[in-house]
Amino acid sequence: MKGVKRGVVPGLLVLYVVWGSTYLAIRYGLESIPPFAMSGIRYAAAGAILLAVAKARGASRIAARDLVPAFTCGALLLLCGNGGVVWAEQRVSSGLAALLIAIEPLFIVLLQAMPPERHAPGGRALAGVALGLSGVALLLGPAGLGGERIDLLGAAVVLFAAFAWALGSLLSRRFAPPESPLQATALQMIAGGALLLALSLSTGEWARFWPAHVSARSWAALLYLLFFGSLLGYTVYMWLLRAASPALVSTYAFVNPAVAMFLGWALAGEPVSARTLLAAAVIVWAVILITLGETQRRST
């Protein structure tokens, strides 16, 4: 794609598919693992593995200045962002959670338009966001979700999580470039995992969590989230934030609901209506508009 850095398109495809599948994996994990414990274990373990890889590749010693971006971004992206979604999936379906997260690109565009960036969005980007939200509205209709009653608290927490994720994504670009991006990503996951585990402990999750009672499906879901959702997906996401515009990177939030719906149909027997297929087409076109708009802006 002209004007887009090499590797960005494959990276986006990874986020589209892998992160679209994590919503169903979270649902399976929650069957027998508490939400904050599951996320904390996932990110702390993934961060430790990634840190070992970074050290093996010659990463420098961890300095005190590395901890500020790690805990700031870890708190916004993982504690509030991912932790909020996982907690909310106890009250709303995985498909609905993915749909509500699709508002994240709008938060990105609005936050970038404010000081200090003052990055006014182009017409195509705005049209793409509007079209993407229209696609989400189609999916959100009763025909797309079987007419389920929406839990307002769960939905509000997902929207807060989307805002926190958008803010954390933009702040991660404002910190000084790390000497080892791989180590910086690992520290973010370790910091976020530690905060999630602390929250899990303070809410009493560990008092009712028995590893021996965890189902095989929940263990498989946790391993999938660790290796694919975190080690692969999160590492690719942090690289994309340095290689492409936030608006372009955030298009994964429009595609993930379609992926989540398809997997729900294929693996969980959830019906896919004509409305779902139409909404998926609208979402794909929204991604194309945002991509074209941001590519044109970066090449001028």
Secondary structure, DSSP 4 states (H G I P E B T S, - for coil): -TTS-TTHHHHHHHIIIIIHHHHHHHHHHTTTS-HHHHHHHHHHHHHHHHHHHHHHTTPPPP-GGGHHHHHHHIIIIIIIIIHHHHHHTTTS-HHHHHHHHTTHHHHHHHHHTSTTT--PPPHHHHHHHHHHHHHHHHHHSHHHHTTPPPPHHHHHHHHHHHHHHHHHHHHHHHSPPPS-HHHHHHHHHHHHHHHHHHHHHHTTGGGG--GGG--HHHHHHHHHIIIIIIIIIIHHHHHHHHHS-HHHHTTHHHHHHHHHHHHHHHHH-----HHHHHHHHHHHHHHHHHHHHHHHHHH-
